[in-house]
Amino acid sequence: MTHAMLKGSNVPLEATTVRAVLRWTPGQGVPDVDVSALLLGPDGRVRSDEDFVFYNQPRHPSGTVWRLGKKRVAEGLTDTIQTDLTGVEPGVSRILLVASADGVAFDRVPALCILLHDAGGADGEPLARFDIKPETGSETALICGELYRRGEGWKFRALGEGYSNGLKGLATDFGISVDESEAAEEPPTSALPLPPEVPAYGYPQPVPAPGPAAPAGDGYFRMPPQGPQFIGR
């Protein structure tokens, strides 16, 4: 039976590998939505930029946290992060599960929820479900929930905490290095619904090869060479 969660509630996890599925309803004027994960140490910050799993860095170097990408399902669209809890490094105490809305406020994203599945079991109903209601509606990034250690095991907590300065602002708060001198925000754009024949989308995009300097406002903001890059999101 699926555990229906309220904001701030938690549930113990017996599954060794979990799949966190972010789901929403697409439509006219609904922005694109992405799921990300931040692996945090005991101090509540990432240990390096490699602890940020997102659309342009889809797999953690440890191989224990990775992004599966987007799918169209009967209920709408999904974007998914999978985690092998037994293999997570001892230095990681929490894994934040984050949603970002391409610079557009979440009050334009209907039926947003996160579903937690046992990835090692048969496909069926989720272990837990949290319907996410933005507090102000102006948030452009949300911490949907977190996987966290409790004793020798793991738990999931429903959060729904919002940021109005997007994925960039949220990531910076937790220690990701963003090169402000090269940051260039792309104007918000709304995503139109996918035609039925278009397959799953939202997979990482290749970083363009070095070339002539791009004009101002090219829609890119770049992180230092040692870290990941946001591309047109």
Secondary structure in CASP SS format (residue, H / E / C, confidence):
PFRMAT SS
TARGET T0000
AUTHOR 0000-0000-0000
METHOD secondary structure of the structure
MODEL  1
M C 1.00
T C 1.00
H E 1.00
A E 1.00
M C 1.00
L C 1.00
K C 1.00
G C 1.00
S C 1.00
N E 1.00
V E 1.00
P E 1.00
L E 1.00
E C 1.00
A C 1.00
T C 1.00
T E 1.00
V E 1.00
R E 1.00
A E 1.00
V E 1.00
L E 1.00
R E 1.00
W E 1.00
T C 1.00
P C 1.00
G C 1.00
Q C 1.00
G C 1.00
V C 1.00
P C 1.00
D C 1.00
V C 1.00
D E 1.00
V E 1.00
S E 1.00
A E 1.00
L E 1.00
L E 1.00
L E 1.00
G C 1.00
P C 1.00
D C 1.00
G C 1.00
R C 1.00
V C 1.00
R C 1.00
S C 1.00
D H 1.00
E H 1.00
D H 1.00
F E 1.00
V E 1.00
F E 1.00
Y C 1.00
N C 1.00
Q E 1.00
P C 1.00
R E 1.00
H C 1.00
P C 1.00
S C 1.00
G C 1.00
T C 1.00
V E 1.00
W E 1.00
R E 1.00
L E 1.00
G E 1.00
K E 1.00
K E 1.00
R E 1.00
V E 1.00
A C 1.00
E C 1.00
G E 1.00
L E 1.00
T E 1.00
D E 1.00
T E 1.00
I E 1.00
Q E 1.00
T E 1.00
D E 1.00
L H 1.00
T H 1.00
G H 1.00
V C 1.00
E C 1.00
P C 1.00
G C 1.00
V C 1.00
S C 1.00
R E 1.00
I E 1.00
L E 1.00
L E 1.00
V E 1.00
A E 1.00
S E 1.00
A C 1.00
D C 1.00
G C 1.00
V C 1.00
A C 1.00
F H 1.00
D H 1.00
R H 1.00
V C 1.00
P C 1.00
A C 1.00
L C 1.00
C E 1.00
I E 1.00
L E 1.00
L E 1.00
H E 1.00
D E 1.00
A C 1.00
G C 1.00
G C 1.00
A C 1.00
D C 1.00
G C 1.00
E C 1.00
P C 1.00
L C 1.00
A E 1.00
R E 1.00
F E 1.00
D E 1.00
I C 1.00
K C 1.00
P C 1.00
E C 1.00
T C 1.00
G C 1.00
S C 1.00
E C 1.00
T C 1.00
A E 1.00
L E 1.00
I E 1.00
C E 1.00
G E 1.00
E E 1.00
L E 1.00
Y E 1.00
R E 1.00
R E 1.00
G C 1.00
E C 1.00
G E 1.00
W E 1.00
K E 1.00
F E 1.00
R E 1.00
A E 1.00
L E 1.00
G E 1.00
E E 1.00
G E 1.00
Y E 1.00
S C 1.00
N C 1.00
G H 1.00
L H 1.00
K H 1.00
G H 1.00
L H 1.00
A H 1.00
T H 1.00
D H 1.00
F C 1.00
G C 1.00
I C 1.00
S C 1.00
V C 1.00
D C 1.00
E H 1.00
S H 1.00
E H 1.00
A C 1.00
A C 1.00
E C 1.00
E C 1.00
P C 1.00
P C 1.00
T C 1.00
S C 1.00
A C 1.00
L C 1.00
P C 1.00
L C 1.00
P C 1.00
P C 1.00
E C 1.00
V C 1.00
P C 1.00
A C 1.00
Y C 1.00
G C 1.00
Y C 1.00
P C 1.00
Q C 1.00
P C 1.00
V C 1.00
P C 1.00
A C 1.00
P C 1.00
G C 1.00
P C 1.00
A C 1.00
A C 1.00
P C 1.00
A C 1.00
G C 1.00
D C 1.00
G C 1.00
Y E 1.00
F E 1.00
R C 1.00
M C 1.00
P C 1.00
P C 1.00
Q C 1.00
G C 1.00
P C 1.00
Q C 1.00
F E 1.00
I E 1.00
G C 1.00
R C 1.00
END
